[in-house]
Amino acid sequence: MRRLLRFSAVLTLIALVLMMWSMFDPRPAPVLIGLSLGQVLGTASFAIYLSIVIWDIRRRRREASTPEDRASLSKLR
């Protein structure tokens, strides 16, 4: 999971660099490449990050749902 998280961070940085490139070089080609490819890479990195967060939340809930935890939760109800 850490490898995917690092990959997501690298994709985010590449996307930001591409978007900044389009700001400093306002010709049509860098703008189209920077914003289109930057958006694709940024969206992909966010999707990877979100999937890791969801996976981690599910894992922690599974680990916390031991029989003792369930018994203590049922006493509270």
Residue frames relative to the residue before (quaternion, step in Angstrom):
aa qw qx qy qz dx dy dz
M 1.0000 0.0000 0.0000 0.0000 0.00 0.00 0.00
R 0.6289 0.5364 -0.3486 0.4419 3.59 1.01 -0.70
R 0.6129 0.5475 -0.3499 0.4496 3.56 1.07 -0.69
L 0.6577 0.4928 -0.3044 0.4816 3.59 0.99 -0.82
L 0.6414 0.5234 -0.3250 0.4572 3.56 1.01 -0.78
R 0.6462 0.4945 -0.3150 0.4886 3.59 1.01 -0.75
F 0.6291 0.5308 -0.3269 0.4643 3.56 1.00 -0.80
S 0.6369 0.5232 -0.3134 0.4715 3.57 1.03 -0.80
A 0.6560 0.5047 -0.3099 0.4679 3.59 0.98 -0.81
V 0.6492 0.5058 -0.3181 0.4707 3.59 0.99 -0.80
L 0.6352 0.5186 -0.3285 0.4686 3.59 0.99 -0.79
T 0.6334 0.5298 -0.3284 0.4585 3.57 1.00 -0.79
L 0.6735 0.4919 -0.3007 0.4626 3.58 0.89 -0.88
I 0.6362 0.5132 -0.3307 0.4717 3.59 1.00 -0.77
A 0.6425 0.5201 -0.3203 0.4627 3.58 0.97 -0.84
L 0.6589 0.5051 -0.3121 0.4619 3.59 0.94 -0.82
V 0.6352 0.5224 -0.3261 0.4661 3.57 1.01 -0.80
L 0.6549 0.5093 -0.3153 0.4607 3.58 0.93 -0.84
M 0.6679 0.4905 -0.3044 0.4698 3.57 0.96 -0.82
M 0.6478 0.5023 -0.3193 0.4755 3.59 1.03 -0.71
W 0.5897 0.5732 -0.3584 0.4419 3.57 1.09 -0.72
S 0.6707 0.4943 -0.3049 0.4613 3.58 0.96 -0.83
M 0.6309 0.5206 -0.3442 0.4609 3.60 1.14 -0.43
F 0.7298 0.4301 -0.2400 0.4741 3.59 0.99 -0.79
D 0.7507 0.2280 -0.1504 0.6016 3.59 1.23 -0.41
P 0.0948 -0.8821 0.4596 0.0412 3.60 0.32 1.26
R 0.3345 0.7193 -0.5406 0.2800 3.61 1.05 0.54
P 0.6687 -0.5421 0.3158 0.3991 3.64 -1.12 0.51
A 0.6691 0.5204 -0.3286 0.4164 3.63 0.83 -0.86
P 0.6952 0.4443 -0.3116 0.4713 3.66 0.75 -0.85
V 0.6223 0.5359 -0.3508 0.4500 3.59 1.04 -0.68
L 0.6849 0.4731 -0.2938 0.4699 3.60 0.84 -0.92
I 0.6769 0.4756 -0.2947 0.4782 3.58 0.89 -0.90
G 0.6850 0.5113 -0.2933 0.4281 3.56 0.83 -0.98
L 0.7405 0.4110 -0.2496 0.4695 3.55 0.80 -0.93
S 0.6644 0.4946 -0.3188 0.4607 3.62 0.96 -0.75
L 0.7234 0.4157 -0.2458 0.4935 3.56 0.72 -1.06
G 0.6151 0.5517 -0.3397 0.4494 3.58 1.08 -0.70
Q 0.6613 0.4945 -0.3092 0.4718 3.56 1.00 -0.80
V 0.6378 0.5233 -0.3309 0.4581 3.59 0.96 -0.81
L 0.6944 0.4641 -0.2813 0.4725 3.59 0.84 -0.96
G 0.6520 0.5163 -0.3186 0.4548 3.59 0.98 -0.78
T 0.6582 0.4956 -0.3037 0.4784 3.57 0.99 -0.82
A 0.6458 0.5137 -0.3213 0.4646 3.58 0.98 -0.79
S 0.6662 0.4924 -0.3138 0.4640 3.58 0.94 -0.83
F 0.6385 0.5105 -0.3322 0.4704 3.60 1.02 -0.69
A 0.6402 0.5203 -0.3272 0.4608 3.59 0.99 -0.79
I 0.6381 0.5124 -0.3230 0.4754 3.59 0.99 -0.79
Y 0.6626 0.5072 -0.3011 0.4616 3.57 0.91 -0.96
L 0.6676 0.5049 -0.3021 0.4561 3.59 0.91 -0.91
S 0.6511 0.5053 -0.3272 0.4622 3.60 0.97 -0.76
I 0.6314 0.5172 -0.3323 0.4728 3.60 1.05 -0.69
V 0.6451 0.5110 -0.3246 0.4662 3.60 0.95 -0.81
I 0.6631 0.4936 -0.3083 0.4708 3.60 0.90 -0.89
W 0.6407 0.5228 -0.3237 0.4599 3.58 0.96 -0.84
D 0.6741 0.4973 -0.2971 0.4582 3.58 0.94 -0.88
I 0.6330 0.5192 -0.3361 0.4655 3.61 0.99 -0.76
R 0.6606 0.5001 -0.3088 0.4670 3.59 0.91 -0.87
R 0.6463 0.5242 -0.3211 0.4521 3.58 0.96 -0.85
R 0.6759 0.4900 -0.3010 0.4609 3.58 0.92 -0.88
R 0.6352 0.5148 -0.3363 0.4673 3.59 1.03 -0.68
R 0.6387 0.5229 -0.3250 0.4615 3.56 1.03 -0.79
E 0.6704 0.4932 -0.2978 0.4676 3.57 0.96 -0.85
A 0.6906 0.4726 -0.2812 0.4697 3.59 1.06 -0.69
S 0.6588 0.5182 -0.3241 0.4386 3.58 1.16 -0.31
T 0.1480 0.7744 -0.5884 0.1796 3.56 0.64 1.15
P 0.6756 -0.4952 0.3365 0.4302 3.63 -1.15 0.33
E 0.6337 0.5263 -0.3457 0.4494 3.61 1.01 -0.71
D 0.6466 0.5135 -0.3223 0.4630 3.57 0.99 -0.82
R 0.6525 0.5088 -0.3185 0.4625 3.57 0.96 -0.81
A 0.6472 0.5157 -0.3256 0.4574 3.59 1.00 -0.77
S 0.6718 0.4817 -0.3076 0.4711 3.58 0.96 -0.79
L 0.6335 0.5163 -0.3379 0.4668 3.60 1.08 -0.61
S 0.6599 0.5029 -0.3240 0.4546 3.59 0.99 -0.76
K 0.6081 0.5461 -0.3559 0.4532 3.64 1.13 -0.50
L 0.6500 0.5322 -0.3130 0.4430 3.56 1.10 -0.66
R 0.6341 0.5309 -0.3318 0.4539 3.58 1.14 -0.53
